[in-house]
């Protein structure tokens, strides 16, 4: 087998990252495919070298093919490009139970844009709990520069119950500038329960602590796992990370 | 004619592979060649990208695979349609005929191009 073909298959299998038995089976199948294709191209009067080049090109980029061959939804999926999918997914785009990435979709999602149940990010959209530059929590607690949610807490907050520098809501217990449907005199009792929680300095401090307590370990894990993936690829074929 | 866009094709490669395997057991390279021949340049798949789809179909038990000795003396993995796969293909085929009928009517394709005769009374 030609060296170019060998190298191509090596690269595909680096990205596929399968266990030894699966890798051997998949590699044998791809190898058979390519050899058959090369033989056919040679029959069509291509030189051996051109046939190899053509077969490799038609087969697809090693990263695309390799990532496609990864196990479906593994415990941990770290990718340097494309969409990672796994219980813990880390990549430019990530979909998982715990998703970390430029765009992250998961039960627990961290990213430039994060969508899920509990989210942290530049733009965080969550059902229950969102923290971020712009955070939206439809039926929960949103905390951020701009916060929109059932309970919104932030620089500018908008929600059923809202507190912040500026706030718009049905009930605004405390805000620099407030637009509130209810006044302190007319507010129903069930909305007043949140006053103590939202108007104390302790709440702000606790929220910030929770935010950073979640964020730093996650960033650390993301950094470690991404680096580990780069190292694995670099060790197998340094040219792939140049 | 411009090749099909990836989004248009998404999710339908499985059906195409099942259809190719309907005629009998085959292996990866032959399946791709058959697909490309039938697609007449409209469809261009990276050859390596069909394997994840084949493995997915195998996981779903829509196709089964076994190694057999090929004419060149190498082991080759042959895929064949299972009974479940045949049923899935029939369902997908019917769905496509219905979609074709709807798209044809709405987008105004000539009637002669439609194969909706079997679908009279179909509920969409």
Interface residues (C-beta under 8 A of the other chain):
Chain A: X12 X25 X26 X28 X29 X30 X32 X33 X35 X36 X37 X39 X58 X59 X60 X61 X64 X65 X68 X69 X72
Chain B: X27 X28 X29 X32 X46 X47 X48 X49 X51 X52 X55 X56 X59 X70 X72 X74 X75 X76 X77
